[in-house]
Every structure is written in structure tokens, then in C-alpha cells.
Amino acid sequence: MKIAIVISEFNNDISQNLLNGAFLRFKNNFLKNEKIKFEYEKDYYGRGDTSLTIFRVPGAFEIPAAVSQILKNNSIYDAIVTLGCVIKGKTAHFEFISNSVTNSISQISIHKKTNIPIILGVLTTFDYEQALKRSNPKDKDKGGEVMQAAVDTIKTFNKIKK
């Protein structure tokens, strides 16, 4: 399986946690016997038909555009996982960004030319502590959960295509 991750670097410590959880789940599913460790700066893990490629964008708002570009220019991926975090502040910015990202990813994923799963892993939380807890691979592990959702949905899509 070849999976792309598009990750926001805003709220970077939360994003790092999400990416670490996603990487660990990917490794446990496909690269158990490989002696590789997660390194945040690294953009590629894997070998042959099993790989994880990471694309970084500045913020959550840029995630849908990057997903669109991957779909237009690359047909090698079995799924795209999106990771990031939007934390509520004192302005309406949270609602605009959260709604825009969620709606855009949803629209991209159901577009008739999209033949692969697009998994939404952008946390929308009320505060930093909630984001930290949900992103921590040793706690809620939302990064691991969305990676597992990608793996499971790839299997479902493959079954449908048969």
C-alpha cells in the first residue's frame, strides 16, 4: 500500500504527535520487521509497493489544495491521509477554517474522478490541552486512528472494485 499524508505545520507539536501516531500504525500494519524510526523531518518511509510519503503545508487551509494537486499529478497512492489541528481562539477564524477544510476534503473525496480514500485527520478542538490529548499516540491516538481508517477503507474500496 502506498499512502500519502498531507500535514499542516501550524500547531506543529500537535501535528508531530498526529504524524508519529500515523507512522506507528503504518509501521505496525506493513513494516513490522523493518528497523526504522520515526523522524519528523523525513518525507518518505517504506520499500517497493509499501510506502508512506509526507507532504507538508503551512496550515490546515492549504491541505485541500495539496490533496487536489496530489490527485491531479499522482496516480500511485492508494489513499491520502490529512493531518493537522485547528484550535478555537477568540475570533470566528476557527469556524471559517474548520468548516472550509472539512467541506473541501469532503467534496474532494466524493468527486467522481477520485478513486481513492481521502481521510480527514484534522483535529478541531476547543483548547490546546484537548488537542494534545487527542494527538498523543499514547492517549487518544487520533493519528493512528486515521491511518487505520485509511488502511481499512483501501480494503473496502478494493473489494468494491472487484
Secondary structure, DSSP 8 states (H G I E B T S, - for coil): -EEEEEEE-TTHHHHHHHHHHHHHHHHHHH-TT------TT--EEEETTEEEEEEEESSGGGHHHHHHHHHHH----SEEEEEEEEE--SSTHHHHHHHHHHHHHHHHHHSTT--S-EEEEEEEESSHHHHHHHH-TTTT-HHHHHHHHHHHHHHHHHHHH-
